[in-house]
Amino acid sequence: MANRRAAFAWAQNAKAKKAEKEPERLAERKPKNEASSLLGHYIQLEKGDDDLSSAPGDLLGPRSQEALLAIFKLIDADGGGSISKLELIGAVYRPLDEDRDGDGQEKVTLWWRASCFKGMALDSAGQISINEYSFDVVDDIFDSGPLSEPSRKDSMAGGGTRVKYADFSAYFRRVAAACLAAEKEEAKMREIFRLIDVDGDGSVSKLELVAAMQNSTRAGSYLLPNVNTRNVLENETSYDIVCGLFDQIASGRKRISFQDFRNYLTTRFADNFDRTPSVSSASPLSSCSPTSTSEHADRSTMKLMILAPGFGQNPQQASMLAQAGYQLLWFTDLPEYPDEGARLTYQTVAPFLAKIRDEIQRLKPTALLCASQGGAYLVGLWQLGYWKGPSVMLNAHPSLPMRLPSAAPIVLAHGSNDEVYLWRREDLEDLVCTASPNRCLLYYTSNSGYLASGSLTRLGDRHLMQSILSNDCLPRLIDAAVSSIGPELYMLQTWQSQLGEDRREAQHWLGYSLERLRRFWTSPGRRGRDEKLHSVPSNSEEYKKVATIFRSEPTEAPAYMLSSQASWERLPIYKIERVENGGQMEGSAIPYRDGVRASLKQQGVDFDPSIHSCWTFHGADHDALMSIVRDPVVGFQPLISGSRNSPVWGSGTYFARDAKYVADGQFCPRRSDGLRCMLLCLVTMGIPCLGDPQQKADECGGLE
């Protein structure tokens, strides 16, 4: 072995000495831009450049076809019209002198070798070195193995023993597309890396990565497309994921270089940078990737099978679904009954279930939707196991069993004033508890309690369920049933879509973390032990964000008829003060938040501050607000709240989504000087539920 190594070293030295004696000849042979040549350039428009090493053409253009044909003829040593693996290997290692024909043919050979075998060791004459690695690469490119192996399918021979020109040309088209995709992806990597590397020193610290994921949706969606990184500094799960990402890339180091960054991504998504072409050149990291998250599902791809009986009673529902963009598959070949199907039983619908099953197998719907008497057919499908997918039932049918099917995502919608199907709320709640955890949602509307005037603020739905026709509610219920995160969490997550974009941005800027709110505090040591109210400068960003939340208009008109938005926007803001009460923060707010987090964890739900807490408004007279602000420990006292006004949704502390509702509803009466006051609060709500006039709870939110 030692003698072989010595001989190899001597041979390398001999070549080097020969190269020193012939610099001019070698300079003529050296291709221009050889190190940077990429076959991917050949799918761009033809440029008309004679230098093939600069990739001037399009593989589909005449010059490119001419170049490929010339290469094929060079490899086809016997002129038989097809090439073998041995001919390909011989052409790769053939000395360049043998390919010189005085007509630029050497340039064709150089382009081919530099593009297809980029990264291989070259000797001083630009010749590919003969070694085990280069031999294996050439062998893999031709690859005459069986088609059953995935790596063989995109090979040049496709499992055969010889390659004709059509297969040769097709192979290089595929390679060109893959190379160009890889080149574009690397450019994207550099762009994202520069975005993260804010100080431009060529390396990234963990702090820089965390900050970029928090502040840049481009960086977040590129590196972690399935993680909500906008709240990384408030959500422990998101923070741990981002820190874990840094640790994986850094491999124990304190900073990440671009090479570390690229190596991690090319290892994780190797198919996009492999020399051999893949079926698709789309990057799993690109913004158009199907794994990217979005606020709503792509409804145009969802097939919604509607069981027609009972659904046509409210044409607005069907119209709403059509406008939402779903593919509607109407199953109309089912009987309807004049008595609304209230007494439909399994025996009545059983003869039709096999027919529905056959249509399900043929059409493969994403979800099933039914209303009124159509619910009897859905119950039958569940009982026979014909359907276990996402289901939405409007009007809980009387034939519902004592237990819902396990693992099936289900949304039940019902109103307390349904005059056809009479259900008690507690019975429906018991029923949904029989479903698999976090797989069922009960959408229930009911009457509020009575005001002092004897009127109601809200009415529960009747059989036609008018409430689902506003706020994109019916499509959101369907999306919730289909969502991979579960229907209840989906509805919570998309609730913020009812807020204006300006308000969402302002709330995100303030954050949803109790601890991080202290970054604004100006009390000594940010401890909040002395004076509880601190003025917020009117020219500060904090002031502007709070004012934006105060004035913002929801995306759809609120349920209550209030004053005009124009008059609200003209209302002057006298001042904004920040509450800094360390005792309440540490003795009440944080322990309550942690208790909600622990409760959710027991239910298999990860606490997300941006979902399980919200910015809301609370109104009261000035003295009551001051007692809340200055209380050393508790602040709000929900057990004694709701006694001055009628507790329309039960005893507790009431909050409202919109400041305008608090003001117009006279929940913040004027002081003697004419000013009105209200609180903007970060409320930990966990999983909200509909209130009830008789309900006794720690807190009932009036989030209208």
Buried (B, 14 or more C-beta within 10 A) or exposed (E): EEEEEEEEEEEEEEBEEEBEEEEEEBEEBBBBEBEEBBBBBBBBEBBEEEBBBBBBBBBEBEBBBEBBBBBBBBBBBEEEEBBBBEBBBBBBEBEBEEBEEEEBBBBBBBBBBBBBBBEBEBEBBBBBEEEEEBEEBBBBBBBBBEEEEEEBBBBBBBBBEBBBBEBBBBBBBBBBBBBBBBBBBBEBBEEBBEBBBBEEEEBBBBEBBBBBBBBBEEBBBBBBBEBBBBBBBBBBBBBEBBBEBBEEBBEEEEBBBBEBBBEBBBEEBEBBBBBBBBEEBBBBBBEEEEEBEEEBBEBEEBEBBBBBBBBBBBEEBBEBBEEBBBBBBEBEEBEBBEEBBBEBEBEBBEEBBEEBBEBBEEEEBBBBBBBBBBBBBBBBBBBBEBBEBBBBBBBBBBBBEEEBBEEBBBBBBBBBEBEBBEBEBEEBEEBBEEBBEBBBBBBBBBBBBEEEEEEBBBBBBBBBBBBBBEBBBBBBBBBBBBBEBBBBBBBBBBBBBBBBEBBBBBBBBBBBBBEEBBEBBEBEEEBBEEEBEBEBEEEEEBBBBBBBBBBBBBEEEBEBEBEEBEEBEEEEEEEBEBBBBBBBBBBBBBEBBEEBBEEBEEEEBBBBBBBBBBBBBBBBBBEBBBEBBBBEEEBBEBEEBBEEEBBBBBBBBBBBBBBBBBBBBEBBEEEEEEEBBBBBBBBBBBBBBBBBBEBEBEBBBBBB
